[in-house]
Amino acid sequence: MEHTPLTNWLLDSDPAICWQVKRDLLKESPEAVALERAKVATEGWGARLLELQAPDGMWGGAVWQSPDWVSTMDTLVLLRDLGIDPQSPQARRAIELVLHNNLTWGPEFGDSPFFEGEEEACINGRTLAVGAYFGVNSD
């Protein structure tokens, strides 16, 4: 597909959009798409989310809280949705902080580790999806 005013407008946006435009609309090579997708971890929305992770591994001060869009769970879901390369050094560092700081779902859920989930099906579905995306085993 040729570049149009619309695709040019989309390409003048965040890397999370650009890589998908290059893949889905412009049918660019896998290498070109990968180069653009790699920017999700270093530029724009993805990079900003990674910057907001606290040294304790959490976003928003909790594994999950309301409003949920500021919590660790929803930030990891959003990073996945933005298409961050799960093997990028930045993504690996973020996941390692979650793992090595022993984030849990709290005493009300037996201090279950983050990637083991808790008892609510919606939370567990997202936990499994995030774990699978970032290559973390979940039981």
C-alpha positions in Angstrom: 0.0 0.0 0.0 1.2 3.5 -0.8 1.5 6.2 1.9 -1.6 8.3 2.1 -2.3 11.4 4.2 -3.9 9.0 6.7 -1.0 6.6 6.9 1.4 9.6 7.1 -0.6 11.0 9.9 -0.6 7.6 11.7 3.2 7.3 11.2 3.6 10.7 12.8 2.5 9.3 16.1 3.6 6.9 18.9 5.8 3.9 18.0 3.0 1.7 19.4 0.8 2.8 16.5 3.6 3.1 13.9 4.7 -0.5 14.0 1.2 -1.7 13.5 0.6 0.7 10.6 3.8 -0.6 9.0 2.7 -4.2 9.5 -1.0 -4.1 8.8 -1.5 -1.2 6.4 1.8 -0.7 4.6 2.8 -4.4 4.6 6.4 -3.5 5.3 9.0 -6.1 5.9 9.2 -7.9 9.2 12.6 -6.3 9.8 11.1 -2.8 9.3 8.2 -3.6 11.6 10.6 -5.0 14.3 12.8 -1.9 14.1 9.7 0.3 14.7 8.3 -2.0 17.4 11.6 -1.9 19.3 11.0 1.8 19.8 8.0 1.1 22.1 10.4 0.4 24.9 12.5 3.6 24.3 10.2 6.3 23.0 6.6 7.5 23.6 4.0 5.9 25.7 5.7 2.6 26.4 8.9 4.3 27.5 6.9 6.6 29.8 5.1 3.7 31.4 8.4 2.0 32.0 9.8 5.2 33.6 6.9 5.2 36.1 7.7 1.8 37.5 8.8 2.2 41.1 12.0 0.5 42.4 9.8 -2.0 44.3 8.5 -3.2 40.9 5.1 -1.7 41.2 3.2 0.9 39.3 0.7 3.1 41.1 1.8 1.7 44.5 -0.1 -1.6 44.2 -0.5 -4.8 42.3 -4.1 -3.9 41.6 -6.1 -0.9 42.8 -8.8 1.4 41.8 -8.5 3.3 39.6 -7.1 0.2 38.0 -5.3 1.9 35.1 -2.5 3.0 37.5 -1.8 -0.4 39.0 0.9 -2.9 38.2 -1.6 -5.4 36.6 -3.1 -2.9 34.2 0.3 -1.3 33.3 1.7 -4.7 32.3 -1.5 -5.4 30.2 -1.1 -2.0 28.6 2.6 -2.6 27.8 1.5 -5.8 26.1 -1.2 -4.1 24.2 1.2 -1.4 23.0 3.3 -4.3 21.6 6.5 -3.8 23.6 9.0 -6.4 22.6 8.8 -8.8 25.6 12.5 -9.6 25.1 13.7 -6.0 25.1 16.1 -5.1 27.9 13.6 -2.6 29.2 10.8 -5.1 29.3 13.0 -7.7 30.9 14.1 -5.2 33.6 10.5 -4.4 34.4 9.5 -8.0 34.7 12.6 -8.8 36.8 11.6 -6.0 39.2 8.2 -7.6 39.6 9.7 -11.0 40.2 12.6 -10.1 42.4 10.6 -7.8 44.7 8.2 -10.7 45.4 5.1 -8.8 44.5 2.0 -10.6 45.8 -1.7 -10.2 45.7 -1.7 -9.6 49.5 -2.6 -11.6 52.6 -6.2 -11.9 51.7 -5.0 -14.1 48.8 -2.4 -16.0 50.8 0.4 -13.7 49.5 0.2 -15.4 46.2 3.0 -14.2 43.9 2.0 -11.8 41.2 2.3 -14.2 38.3 0.3 -16.9 40.2 -2.8 -14.7 40.4 -5.4 -14.8 43.1 -9.0 -16.1 42.9 -10.9 -13.8 40.6 -11.2 -15.2 37.1 -10.8 -11.8 35.3 -7.6 -11.0 37.2 -6.3 -14.5 36.6 -7.0 -14.4 32.9 -5.0 -11.1 32.6 -2.2 -12.5 34.9 -1.9 -15.6 32.7 -1.9 -13.5 29.5 0.7 -11.1 30.8 2.9 -14.0 32.1 2.6 -15.8 28.7 3.5 -12.6 26.8 6.5 -11.8 28.9 7.6 -15.5 29.2 6.9 -16.0 32.9 5.5 -19.3 34.0 2.2 -19.2 35.8 0.5 -22.1 37.4 
